[in-house]
Amino acid sequence: MAFADQATLRGFNRTFKIHPECKPYTLRDNGFQETRGGNYLYKRDLDSTHRTGLVLKVTVNHNLQGIKISTVNNNGLQGVNVFNLANNEMVIEKINFIFDGFVDRQVLVEV
């Protein structure tokens, strides 16, 4: 999956792009870790009740121009559509809370 100017989580009706005022220290202050390739990765466990686990991943490329958003199982190999899960209300609420925080802290802009 290549970086894009805008990204959305599969099944969600919200699209995001990187805030024009976002800097590397803004990402680090909001829980992003710098990867070996120089990109910034936010990784958050969402729910421990599902057998496979569920992780939200938001990746911003090194020049802060591209973004990728996905939910994957705990080993990171298989994408998961949150809306196909049973009892997904709490997980959807957590994801929306995280993205609302990113918008409030000027990490992302909702398009």
All heavy atoms as an XYZ file, in Angstrom:
892
protein
N       0.847     -1.170      0.000
C       0.000      0.000      0.000
C       0.895      1.237      0.000
O       1.682      1.458      0.902
C      -0.896     -0.034      1.244
C      -1.785      1.150      1.384
S      -2.538      1.103      3.022
C      -4.201      1.421      2.626
N       0.783      2.037     -1.021
C       1.610      3.228     -1.168
C       1.016      4.388     -0.376
O      -0.168      4.408     -0.063
C       1.708      3.598     -2.637
N       1.860      5.354     -0.076
C       1.392      6.556      0.612
C       0.537      7.380     -0.338
O       0.790      7.439     -1.531
C       2.583      7.392      1.082
C       3.306      6.787      2.252
C       4.459      6.059      2.069
C       2.815      6.936      3.535
C       5.134      5.500      3.140
C       3.477      6.387      4.617
C       4.630      5.664      4.418
N      -0.471      8.038      0.209
C      -1.363      8.888     -0.577
C      -1.522     10.226      0.144
O      -1.232     10.337      1.338
C      -2.720      8.219     -0.745
N      -1.992     11.229     -0.576
C      -2.226     12.543      0.034
C      -3.343     12.469      1.066
O      -3.308     13.164      2.071
C      -2.602     13.571     -1.028
C      -1.446     13.889     -1.954
O      -0.290     13.616     -1.582
O      -1.699     14.402     -3.049
N      -4.335     11.630      0.783
C      -5.476     11.462      1.677
C      -5.672      9.976      1.943
O      -5.350      9.151      1.102
C      -6.743     12.019      1.041
C      -6.677     13.477      0.719
C      -7.947     13.967      0.041
O      -8.895     13.201     -0.149
N      -7.970     15.230     -0.322
N      -6.216      9.675      3.113
C      -6.454      8.275      3.449
C      -7.730      8.148      4.264
O      -8.117      9.068      4.990
C      -5.276      7.705      4.238
N      -8.353      7.001      4.132
C      -9.535      6.684      4.915
C      -9.417      5.249      5.398
O      -8.759      4.430      4.769
C     -10.821      6.905      4.092
O     -11.941      6.745      4.950
C     -10.921      5.953      2.941
N     -10.035      4.972      6.506
C     -10.055      3.617      7.045
C     -11.182      2.864      6.377
O     -12.286      3.389      6.233
C     -10.257      3.686      8.555
C     -10.022      2.427      9.360
C      -8.628      1.876      9.123
C     -10.202      2.733     10.832
N     -10.906      1.653      5.947
C     -11.905      0.856      5.224
C     -13.205      0.758      6.029
O     -13.202      0.398      7.192
C     -11.336     -0.538      4.971
C     -12.156     -1.342      4.020
C     -11.529     -2.628      3.611
N     -10.431     -3.065      4.464
C      -9.911     -4.267      4.410
N     -10.370     -5.146      3.565
N      -8.919     -4.597      5.193
N     -14.307      1.170      5.386
C     -15.610      1.123      6.019
C     -16.026      2.431      6.677
O     -17.200      2.655      6.910
N     -15.077      3.302      6.994
C     -15.394      4.585      7.624
C     -15.700      5.618      6.548
O     -15.205      5.545      5.431
C     -14.207      5.081      8.468
C     -14.166      4.485      9.842
C     -13.751      3.178     10.018
C     -14.532      5.216     10.946
C     -13.700      2.615     11.279
C     -14.487      4.670     12.205
C     -14.075      3.364     12.371
N     -16.489      6.615      6.908
C     -16.819      7.673      5.962
C     -16.042      8.946      6.265
O     -16.454     10.029      5.890
C     -18.329      7.955      5.962
C     -18.831      8.360      7.330
O     -18.109      8.336      8.313
N     -20.095      8.741      7.410
N     -14.918      8.829      6.947
C     -14.063      9.968      7.272
C     -12.755      9.832      6.504
O     -12.135      8.779      6.515
C     -13.771     10.015      8.772
C     -15.012     10.199      9.615
C     -14.702     10.131     11.088
N     -14.037     11.354     11.513
C     -13.602     11.549     12.748
N     -13.766     10.629     13.680
N     -13.009     12.672     13.074
N     -12.336     10.939      5.869
C     -11.087     10.962      5.115
C     -10.176     12.004      5.749
O     -10.619     13.084      6.131
C     -11.351     11.321      3.641
O     -12.274     10.368      3.109
C     -10.078     11.285      2.823
N      -8.879     11.680      5.825
C      -7.921     12.552      6.490
C      -6.727     12.823      5.596
O      -6.370     12.013      4.744
C      -7.420     11.905      7.789
C      -8.495     11.657      8.793
C      -9.116     10.422      8.873
C      -8.900     12.660      9.648
C     -10.115     10.188      9.791
C      -9.911     12.433     10.572
C     -10.514     11.200     10.644
N      -6.100     13.976      5.836
C      -4.801     14.279      5.249
C      -3.967     14.919      6.347
O      -4.488     15.300      7.401
C      -4.928     15.179      4.026
C      -5.394     16.576      4.295
C      -5.437     17.384      3.006
C      -5.791     18.829      3.310
N      -5.761     19.641      2.106
N      -2.686     15.064      6.105
C      -1.782     15.611      7.109
C      -1.999     17.120      7.220
O      -2.121     17.813      6.212
C      -0.335     15.294      6.732
C      -0.259     13.828      6.554
C       0.641     15.888      7.722
C       0.887     13.067      6.576
N      -2.057     17.605      8.436
C      -2.242     19.036      8.674
C      -1.031     19.788      8.120
O       0.109     19.365      8.310
C      -2.385     19.291     10.174
C      -2.915     20.635     10.505
N      -2.151     21.767     10.453
C      -4.153     21.028     10.891
C      -2.882     22.806     10.796
N      -4.112     22.382     11.076
N      -1.253     20.912      7.441
C      -0.121     21.646      6.855
C       0.881     22.163      7.885
O       2.043     22.375      7.562
C      -0.783     22.815      6.117
C      -2.227     22.734      6.351
C      -2.529     21.494      7.112
N       0.459     22.333      9.131
C       1.355     22.815     10.190
C       2.028     21.676     10.957
O       2.756     21.927     11.914
C       0.578     23.698     11.166
C      -0.039     24.927     10.529
C       1.000     25.883      9.971
O       2.038     26.097     10.636
O       0.780     26.396      8.864
N       1.787     20.445     10.571
C       2.334     19.287     11.280
C       3.848     19.201     11.079
O       4.353     19.332      9.967
C       1.655     18.013     10.784
S       2.157     16.552     11.691
N       4.569     18.981     12.153
C       6.030     18.849     12.153
C       6.395     17.495     12.767
O       5.586     16.867     13.441
C       6.676     19.962     12.985
C       6.277     21.356     12.570
C       6.911     21.737     11.268
C       6.590     23.192     10.953
N       6.412     23.447      9.565
N       7.633     17.036     12.571
C       8.032     15.752     13.179
C       7.842     15.710     14.696
O       7.425     14.692     15.240
C       9.507     15.632     12.800
C       9.624     16.385     11.525
C       8.671     17.540     11.671
N       8.121     16.801     15.385
C       7.941     16.793     16.842
C       6.468     16.696     17.219
O       6.122     16.155     18.266
C       8.608     17.998     17.501
C       8.068     19.352     17.093
C       6.939     19.880     17.699
C       8.697     20.108     16.111
C       6.438     21.121     17.332
C       8.217     21.349     15.737
C       7.084     21.850     16.351
O       6.600     23.076     15.984
N       5.564     17.210     16.361
C       4.128     17.067     16.611
C       3.742     15.599     16.573
O       2.963     15.127     17.409
C       3.317     17.842     15.557
O       3.783     19.178     15.484
C       1.842     17.838     15.884
N       4.280     14.886     15.605
C       3.987     13.455     15.502
C       4.523     12.704     16.717
O       3.820     11.886     17.314
C       4.584     12.894     14.209
C       3.972     13.431     12.918
C       4.771     12.947     11.716
C       2.523     13.018     12.793
N       5.768     12.976     17.090
C       6.355     12.288     18.248
C       5.587     12.605     19.530
O       5.378     11.722     20.371
C       7.832     12.651     18.386
C       8.700     12.003     17.324
C      10.178     12.179     17.623
N      10.606     13.564     17.522
C      11.060     14.141     16.422
N      11.148     13.443     15.304
N      11.427     15.401     16.418
N       5.136     13.842     19.680
C       4.368     14.231     20.870
C       3.021     13.520     20.942
O       2.423     13.439     22.009
C       4.123     15.739     20.895
C       5.374     16.540     21.209
O       6.391     15.933     21.617
O       5.344     17.772     21.030
N       2.533     13.031     19.815
C       1.234     12.370     19.766
C       1.329     10.857     19.621
O       0.381     10.213     19.190
C       0.397     12.969     18.636
C      -0.122     14.328     18.999
O      -1.096     14.433     19.733
N       0.529     15.374     18.523
N       2.464     10.280     19.962
C       2.585      8.829     20.031
C       3.135      8.151     18.796
O       3.185      6.922     18.739
N       3.572      8.906     17.802
C       4.175      8.305     16.616
C       5.625      7.957     16.919
O       6.331      8.703     17.601
C       4.126      9.278     15.427
C       2.770      9.419     14.798
C       1.799     10.214     15.383
C       2.470      8.755     13.621
C       0.548     10.358     14.804
C       1.218      8.897     13.032
C       0.255      9.697     13.626
N       6.073      6.821     16.397
C       7.453      6.376     16.537
C       8.131      6.473     15.173
O       7.514      6.153     14.163
C       7.502      4.917     17.005
C       6.814      4.655     18.311
C       7.676      5.012     19.484
O       8.885      4.869     19.421
N       7.071      5.476     20.560
N       9.380      6.885     15.147
C      10.103      6.944     13.885
C      10.588      5.538     13.526
O      11.166      4.839     14.360
C      11.283      7.905     13.988
C      11.841      8.274     12.650
C      12.778      9.471     12.705
O      12.917     10.074     13.784
O      13.357      9.780     11.655
N      10.337      5.129     12.279
C      10.746      3.806     11.816
C      12.164      3.869     11.255
O      12.729      4.952     11.094
C       9.796      3.281     10.723
O       9.892      4.125      9.588
C       8.361      3.236     11.231
N      12.729      2.720     10.926
C      14.073      2.680     10.340
C      14.156      3.439      9.025
O      15.169      4.011      8.697
C      14.505      1.235     10.091
C      14.844      0.505     11.341
C      15.395     -0.852     11.006
N      14.898     -1.790     12.004
C      14.680     -3.055     11.806
N      14.920     -3.585     10.637
N      14.225     -3.810     12.775
N      13.059      3.438      8.276
C      13.028      4.127      6.989
C      12.779      5.623      7.104
O      12.712      6.312      6.095
N      12.626      6.131      8.311
C      12.411      7.550      8.516
C      10.950      7.961      8.532
O      10.639      9.137      8.709
N      10.041      7.009      8.342
C       8.615      7.303      8.404
C       8.177      7.359      9.863
O       8.934      7.008     10.769
C       7.816      6.237      7.650
C       8.178      6.198      6.189
O       8.456      7.217      5.580
N       8.189      5.002      5.614
N       6.941      7.763     10.097
C       6.399      7.871     11.447
C       5.195      6.952     11.566
O       4.287      7.000     10.746
C       5.999      9.319     11.753
C       7.184     10.239     11.705
C       7.520     10.889     10.537
C       7.986     10.431     12.824
C       8.626     11.726     10.477
C       9.087     11.261     12.776
C       9.401     11.902     11.598
O      10.501     12.721     11.554
N       5.198      6.108     12.585
C       4.171      5.090     12.750
C       3.476      5.248     14.095
O       4.121      5.308     15.142
C       4.795      3.695     12.658
C       3.882      2.511     12.938
C       2.794      2.406     11.868
C       4.688      1.225     13.006
N       2.144      5.315     14.047
C       1.311      5.281     15.246
C       0.633      3.923     15.260
O      -0.030      3.543     14.309
C       0.260      6.390     15.202
C      -0.670      6.386     16.383
C      -0.322      7.037     17.561
C      -1.900      5.740     16.327
C      -1.177      7.037     18.654
C      -2.753      5.742     17.407
C      -2.389      6.391     18.569
O      -3.234      6.388     19.653
N       0.818      3.183     16.336
C       0.279      1.838     16.443
C      -0.447      1.732     17.777
O       0.141      2.020     18.820
C       1.444      0.860     16.387
C       1.130     -0.471     15.863
C       2.442     -1.171     15.561
C       2.292     -2.636     15.768
N       3.507     -3.364     15.507
N      -1.731      1.339     17.721
C      -2.524      1.280     18.952
C      -3.389      0.036     18.964
O      -4.142     -0.220     18.030
C      -3.398      2.530     19.009
C      -4.437      2.551     20.075
C      -3.840      3.024     21.392
N      -4.802      2.911     22.467
C      -5.486      3.913     22.971
N      -5.322      5.124     22.496
N      -6.326      3.714     23.943
N      -3.269     -0.761     20.015
C      -4.164     -1.905     20.206
C      -5.554     -1.371     20.500
O      -5.730     -0.497     21.345
C      -3.695     -2.773     21.369
C      -2.403     -3.498     21.072
O      -2.119     -3.733     19.886
O      -1.675     -3.806     22.029
N      -6.543     -1.917     19.803
C      -7.908     -1.419     19.950
C      -8.777     -2.297     20.816
O      -9.603     -1.810     21.568
C      -8.566     -1.270     18.570
C      -7.953     -0.210     17.675
C      -8.577     -0.274     16.299
C      -8.158      1.160     18.282
N      -8.634     -3.594     20.690
C      -9.568     -4.472     21.382
C      -8.899     -5.798     21.660
O      -8.348     -6.413     20.759
C     -10.809     -4.679     20.516
C     -11.926     -5.372     21.257
O     -11.867     -5.460     22.491
O     -12.864     -5.812     20.596
N      -8.966     -6.242     22.889
C      -8.366     -7.521     23.231
C      -9.390     -8.647     23.280
O      -9.042     -9.780     23.567
C      -7.650     -7.411     24.577
O      -8.575     -7.066     25.571
N     -10.665     -8.350     22.996
C     -11.685     -9.386     23.075
C     -11.733    -10.251     21.819
O     -12.226    -11.359     21.860
C     -13.077     -8.782     23.315
O     -13.399     -7.917     22.235
C     -13.124     -8.023     24.617
N     -11.236     -9.744     20.701
C     -11.218    -10.554     19.485
C     -10.024    -11.494     19.523
O      -8.939    -11.135     19.977
C     -11.144     -9.661     18.243
C     -12.372     -8.837     18.063
N     -13.577     -9.371     17.683
C     -12.597     -7.520     18.256
C     -14.482     -8.421     17.625
N     -13.913     -7.291     17.975
N     -10.225    -12.696     19.056
C      -9.206    -13.722     19.115
C      -7.923    -13.299     18.394
O      -6.819    -13.560     18.842
C      -9.743    -15.005     18.486
C      -9.187    -16.234     19.084
C      -9.877    -17.492     18.618
N     -11.101    -17.272     17.893
C     -11.389    -17.826     16.728
N     -10.551    -18.645     16.163
N     -12.528    -17.593     16.121
N      -8.058    -12.623     17.264
C      -6.884    -12.247     16.484
C      -6.261    -10.942     16.955
O      -5.182    -10.593     16.528
C      -7.258    -12.081     14.999
O      -8.238    -11.056     14.894
C      -7.761    -13.368     14.422
N      -6.923    -10.215     17.825
C      -6.441     -8.902     18.226
C      -6.745     -7.900     17.126
O      -7.091     -8.262     16.010
N      -6.632     -6.641     17.433
C      -6.938     -5.604     16.464
C      -6.039     -4.409     16.744
O      -5.960     -3.944     17.875
C      -8.406     -5.213     16.584
C      -8.994     -4.338     15.513
C      -8.883     -5.003     14.142
C     -10.443     -4.047     15.821
N      -5.365     -3.927     15.705
C      -4.406     -2.832     15.847
C      -4.721     -1.756     14.817
O      -4.907     -2.061     13.640
C      -2.956     -3.342     15.659
C      -1.959     -2.202     15.751
C      -2.629     -4.427     16.664
N      -4.763     -0.505     15.263
C      -4.889      0.634     14.358
C      -3.481      1.106     14.023
O      -2.660      1.309     14.915
C      -5.664      1.771     15.026
C      -5.706      3.093     14.264
C      -6.527      2.963     12.983
C      -6.259      4.197     15.138
N      -3.210      1.261     12.722
C      -1.902      1.749     12.275
C      -2.104      2.984     11.403
O      -2.865      2.954     10.448
C      -1.179      0.675     11.466
C      -0.718     -0.509     12.296
C      -0.156     -1.618     11.455
C       1.175     -1.252     10.885
N       1.806     -2.362     10.146
N      -1.411      4.057     11.767
C      -1.384      5.276     10.973
C       0.084      5.544     10.676
O       0.891      5.684     11.596
C      -2.005      6.475     11.723
C      -1.948      7.731     10.866
C      -3.429      6.170     12.149
N       0.437      5.600      9.396
C       1.816      5.829      8.993
C       1.903      7.098      8.168
O       1.127      7.291      7.231
C       2.345      4.640      8.164
O       2.084      3.423      8.872
C       3.836      4.759      7.921
N       2.851      7.955      8.522
C       3.111      9.200      7.799
C       4.515      9.081      7.220
O       5.447      8.677      7.920
C       3.013     10.415      8.752
C       3.374     11.703      8.025
C       1.627     10.503      9.359
N       4.666      9.439      5.926
C       5.996      9.279      5.326
C       6.961     10.348      5.839
O       6.579     11.302      6.504
C       5.921      9.247      3.796
C       5.518     10.554      3.169
O       5.147     11.493      3.844
N       5.583     10.601      1.864
N       8.235     10.158      5.533
C       9.306     10.966      6.120
C       9.213     12.458      5.788
O       9.645     13.287      6.565
C      10.667     10.421      5.687
C      10.921     10.566      4.226
N      10.356      9.726      3.294
C      11.651     11.463      3.537
C      10.738     10.101      2.084
N      11.538     11.158      2.202
N       8.640     12.817      4.638
C       8.547     14.236      4.287
C       7.193     14.844      4.652
O       6.892     15.970      4.256
C       8.847     14.452      2.803
C       7.893     13.718      1.889
O       6.936     13.106      2.353
N       8.149     13.779      0.605
N       6.385     14.108      5.418
C       5.091     14.561      5.939
C       4.115     14.945      4.835
O       3.292     15.834      4.995
C       5.276     15.738      6.913
C       6.271     15.527      8.051
C       6.338     16.760      8.924
C       5.941     14.309      8.864
N       4.188     14.239      3.715
C       3.290     14.517      2.594
C       2.318     13.377      2.317
O       1.328     13.577      1.640
C       4.102     14.800      1.320
C       5.009     16.004      1.434
C       4.245     17.282      1.713
O       3.238     17.562      1.086
N       4.725     18.056      2.673
N       2.596     12.167      2.784
C       1.750     11.020      2.501
C       1.330     10.307      3.767
O       2.003     10.368      4.794
N       0.194      9.604      3.671
C      -0.373      8.943      4.846
C      -0.984      7.606      4.443
O      -1.459      7.442      3.321
C      -1.436      9.857      5.516
C      -1.954      9.247      6.815
C      -2.554     10.170      4.556
C      -2.818     10.182      7.621
N      -0.944      6.650      5.375
C      -1.630      5.367      5.240
C      -2.344      5.091      6.558
O      -1.791      5.337      7.622
C      -0.643      4.220      4.987
C       0.075      4.267      3.683
C       0.837      2.983      3.403
C       2.094      2.872      4.202
N       2.945      1.733      3.809
N      -3.565      4.573      6.467
C      -4.346      4.231      7.657
C      -4.910      2.833      7.456
O      -5.462      2.537      6.399
C      -5.511      5.219      7.874
C      -4.997      6.646      8.025
C      -6.331      4.821      9.096
C      -6.093      7.687      8.058
N      -4.766      1.971      8.477
C      -5.330      0.625      8.364
C      -5.590      0.043      9.745
O      -5.038      0.491     10.743
C      -4.378     -0.288      7.591
O      -3.157     -0.419      8.284
N      -6.466     -0.957      9.778
C      -6.630     -1.791     10.962
C      -6.204     -3.192     10.564
O      -6.606     -3.696      9.514
C      -8.087     -1.808     11.470
O      -8.959     -2.052     10.386
C      -8.447     -0.503     12.131
N      -5.374     -3.806     11.383
C      -4.815     -5.119     11.074
C      -4.933     -6.009     12.300
O      -5.183     -5.537     13.406
C      -3.332     -5.006     10.641
C      -3.198     -4.255      9.332
C      -2.492     -4.342     11.697
N      -4.722     -7.308     12.081
C      -4.688     -8.215     13.232
C      -3.386     -7.970     13.995
O      -2.525     -7.216     13.549
C      -4.864     -9.671     12.800
C      -3.810    -10.143     11.837
O      -2.934     -9.389     11.425
N      -3.888    -11.391     11.461
N      -3.236     -8.610     15.144
C      -2.116     -8.267     16.020
C      -0.742     -8.577     15.435
O       0.240     -8.000     15.854
C      -2.274     -8.910     17.403
C      -2.303    -10.408     17.349
O      -2.311    -11.008     16.285
N      -2.362    -11.013     18.517
N      -0.641     -9.472     14.452
C       0.667     -9.702     13.835
C       0.908     -8.785     12.644
O       1.987     -8.790     12.067
C       0.860    -11.171     13.444
C      -0.096    -11.644     12.381
O      -0.813    -10.858     11.772
N      -0.114    -12.946     12.164
N      -0.086     -7.970     12.285
C       0.081     -6.956     11.256
C       0.043     -7.451      9.832
O       0.327     -6.703      8.911
N      -0.316     -8.697      9.617
C      -0.266     -9.270      8.277
C      -1.592     -9.245      7.535
O      -1.616     -9.300      6.319
C       0.243    -10.716      8.346
C       1.657    -10.888      8.889
C       2.002    -12.360      8.982
C       2.650    -10.145      8.032
N      -2.692     -9.165      8.264
C      -3.995     -9.252      7.622
C      -4.844     -8.036      7.975
O      -5.039     -7.716      9.147
C      -4.703    -10.530      8.073
C      -6.018    -10.764      7.388
C      -6.630    -12.089      7.823
O      -6.120    -12.763      8.705
N      -7.740    -12.440      7.219
N      -5.353     -7.342      6.949
C      -6.235     -6.208      7.170
C      -7.572     -6.655      7.713
O      -8.075     -7.724      7.380
N      -8.161     -5.830      8.575
C      -9.439     -6.156      9.208
C     -10.402     -4.998      8.967
O     -10.053     -3.841      9.215
C      -9.264     -6.374     10.730
C     -10.596     -6.626     11.395
C      -8.287     -7.500     11.003
N     -11.588     -5.318      8.478
C     -12.643     -4.318      8.343
C     -13.428     -4.313      9.646
O     -14.112     -5.277      9.983
C     -13.557     -4.638      7.157
C     -14.562     -3.543      6.884
O     -14.850     -2.723      7.737
N     -15.088     -3.542      5.681
N     -13.338     -3.228     10.382
C     -13.943     -3.119     11.707
C     -15.457     -3.292     11.643
O     -16.068     -3.849     12.550
C     -13.580     -1.760     12.339
C     -14.273     -1.565     13.663
C     -12.086     -1.648     12.499
N     -16.079     -2.846     10.555
C     -17.534     -2.917     10.459
C     -18.041     -4.341     10.254
O     -19.220     -4.590     10.440
C     -18.027     -1.996      9.333
C     -17.969     -0.557      9.731
C     -16.876      0.212      9.407
C     -18.999      0.009     10.458
C     -16.811      1.535      9.791
C     -18.947      1.334     10.843
C     -17.849      2.104     10.509
N     -17.172     -5.271      9.914
C     -17.579     -6.665      9.761
C     -17.489     -7.447     11.067
O     -17.866     -8.617     11.112
C     -16.732     -7.361      8.697
C     -17.018     -6.818      7.318
O     -18.050     -6.212      7.075
N     -16.088     -7.032      6.405
N     -16.993     -6.839     12.121
C     -16.838     -7.519     13.402
C     -18.134     -7.455     14.210
O     -18.871     -6.472     14.132
C     -15.725     -6.863     14.228
C     -14.329     -6.849     13.617
C     -13.398     -6.040     14.503
C     -13.809     -8.261     13.430
N     -18.373     -8.493     14.988
C     -19.516     -8.479     15.902
C     -19.174     -7.590     17.094
O     -18.019     -7.502     17.507
C     -19.805     -9.903     16.369
N     -20.153     -6.924     17.642
C     -19.968     -6.049     18.809
C     -18.857     -5.029     18.576
O     -17.940     -4.888     19.382
C     -19.679     -6.873     20.069
C     -20.786     -7.839     20.376
O     -21.955     -7.528     20.187
N     -20.436     -9.021     20.835
N     -18.939     -4.308     17.474
C     -17.873     -3.399     17.087
C     -18.076     -1.960     17.568
O     -17.254     -1.106     17.273
C     -17.729     -3.402     15.565
C     -18.972     -2.919     14.855
O     -19.953     -2.555     15.486
N     -18.939     -2.939     13.543
N     -19.121     -1.671     18.317
C     -19.427     -0.299     18.708
C     -18.292      0.344     19.493
O     -17.923      1.495     19.250
C     -20.716     -0.233     19.541
C     -21.967     -0.698     18.816
C     -22.159     -2.209     18.890
O     -21.532     -2.875     19.748
O     -22.934     -2.716     18.069
N     -17.715     -0.372     20.440
C     -16.642      0.179     21.272
C     -15.385      0.439     20.445
O     -14.715      1.458     20.632
C     -16.326     -0.765     22.435
C     -15.298     -0.199     23.377
S     -15.846      1.292     24.203
C     -16.603      0.602     25.625
N     -15.083     -0.456     19.523
C     -13.900     -0.291     18.677
C     -14.064      0.931     17.778
O     -13.145      1.741     17.631
C     -13.646     -1.567     17.833
C     -12.527     -1.341     16.841
C     -13.345     -2.742     18.733
N     -15.232      1.097     17.200
C     -15.493      2.254     16.332
C     -15.404      3.543     17.146
O     -14.829      4.539     16.687
C     -16.868      2.107     15.652
C     -16.821      0.955     14.649
C     -17.284      3.401     14.968
C     -18.161      0.563     14.086
N     -15.917      3.517     18.364
C     -15.836      4.695     19.229
C     -14.380      5.035     19.559
O     -13.989      6.208     19.556
C     -16.626      4.437     20.510
C     -16.721      5.637     21.416
C     -17.574      5.365     22.647
O     -18.482      4.527     22.572
O     -17.311      6.009     23.681
N     -13.550      4.033     19.823
C     -12.128      4.262     20.122
C     -11.409      4.867     18.916
O     -10.617      5.804     19.062
C     -11.435      2.947     20.504
C     -11.732      2.465     21.875
C     -10.970      1.185     22.143
C     -11.303      0.599     23.479
N     -10.569     -0.650     23.740
N     -11.689      4.337     17.730
C     -11.040      4.846     16.517
C     -11.434      6.299     16.291
O     -10.576      7.146     16.006
C     -11.393      3.963     15.304
C     -10.731      2.598     15.448
C     -10.970      4.636     14.006
C     -11.188      1.576     14.423
N     -12.709      6.610     16.415
C     -13.162      7.990     16.232
C     -12.552      8.920     17.284
O     -12.186     10.058     16.980
C     -14.684      8.078     16.257
C     -15.302      7.625     14.959
O     -14.802      7.918     13.878
N     -16.390      6.886     15.046
N     -12.396      8.442     18.510
C     -11.775      9.236     19.568
C     -10.322      9.546     19.227
O      -9.857     10.684     19.400
C     -11.869      8.485     20.907
C     -11.237      9.217     22.051
C     -11.904     10.255     22.680
C      -9.977      8.867     22.499
C     -11.325     10.937     23.742
C      -9.386      9.540     23.553
C     -10.065     10.572     24.174
N      -9.590      8.550     18.742
C      -8.184      8.748     18.363
C      -8.075      9.777     17.242
O      -7.261     10.707     17.303
C      -7.541      7.407     17.964
C      -7.398      6.504     19.192
C      -6.186      7.628     17.284
C      -7.051      5.069     18.879
N      -8.893      9.628     16.202
C      -8.822     10.563     15.081
C      -9.283     11.964     15.474
O      -8.719     12.950     14.992
C      -9.602     10.036     13.879
C      -8.874      8.951     13.148
C      -9.449      7.719     12.958
C      -7.601      9.162     12.645
C      -8.780      6.711     12.290
C      -6.916      8.167     11.978
C      -7.503      6.935     11.797
N     -10.277     12.069     16.351
C     -10.690     13.385     16.840
C      -9.531     14.065     17.579
O      -9.323     15.279     17.449
C     -11.902     13.278     17.756
C     -13.183     12.935     17.019
O     -13.236     13.110     15.781
O     -14.139     12.476     17.677
N      -8.776     13.302     18.342
C      -7.602     13.838     19.030
C      -6.538     14.314     18.059
O      -5.923     15.370     18.258
N      -6.306     13.555     16.998
C      -5.333     13.969     15.988
C      -5.766     15.264     15.301
O      -4.938     16.123     15.013
C      -5.131     12.877     14.940
C      -4.333     11.692     15.410
C      -4.467     10.471     14.781
C      -3.437     11.787     16.467
C      -3.727      9.372     15.185
C      -2.701     10.699     16.886
C      -2.842      9.485     16.247
N      -7.058     15.412     15.047
C      -7.559     16.638     14.419
C      -7.416     17.814     15.394
O      -6.960     18.898     15.003
C      -9.027     16.458     13.966
C      -9.635     17.790     13.546
C      -9.112     15.454     12.823
N      -7.774     17.614     16.657
C      -7.672     18.685     17.664
C      -6.236     19.149     17.863
O      -5.986     20.327     18.096
C      -8.234     18.222     19.010
C      -9.739     18.059     19.002
O     -10.397     18.586     18.067
O     -10.262     17.392     19.919
N      -5.271     18.215     17.748
C      -3.866     18.545     17.972
C      -3.122     18.900     16.696
O      -1.906     18.958     16.682
C      -3.183     17.365     18.672
C      -3.721     17.142     20.053
C      -2.978     16.015     20.751
N      -3.825     15.396     21.724
C      -4.406     14.199     21.584
N      -4.201     13.484     20.522
N      -5.174     13.724     22.526
N      -3.854     19.106     15.614
C      -3.320     19.538     14.336
C      -2.298     18.564     13.747
O      -1.312     18.964     13.143
C      -2.736     20.942     14.419
C      -3.779     21.979     14.771
C      -3.240     23.368     14.807
O      -2.053     23.592     14.917
N      -4.125     24.342     14.693
N      -2.548     17.282     13.940
C      -1.757     16.251     13.262
C      -2.423     15.943     11.924
O      -1.747     15.853     10.904
C      -1.671     14.967     14.114
C      -0.993     13.845     13.356
C      -0.950     15.253     15.426
N      -3.742     15.802     11.926
C      -4.500     15.506     10.722
C      -5.594     16.543     10.504
O      -6.001     17.237     11.431
C      -5.155     14.116     10.830
C      -4.242     12.925     11.028
C      -5.065     11.649     11.200
C      -3.278     12.780      9.872
N      -6.061     16.606      9.255
C      -7.185     17.452      8.882
C      -8.220     16.536      8.248
O      -7.878     15.709      7.392
C      -6.763     18.528      7.862
C      -7.966     19.319      7.381
C      -5.725     19.434      8.442
N      -9.466     16.676      8.671
C     -10.526     15.889      8.048
C     -10.946     16.576      6.751
O     -11.204     17.771      6.727
C     -11.710     15.742      8.987
C     -12.695     14.711      8.517
C     -13.646     14.262      9.611
O     -13.508     14.685     10.769
O     -14.550     13.475      9.274
N     -10.984     15.798      5.678
C     -11.306     16.342      4.350
C     -12.785     16.175      4.083
O     -13.368     15.180      4.355
C     -10.488     15.622      3.261
C     -10.794     16.193      1.899
C      -9.014     15.722      3.573
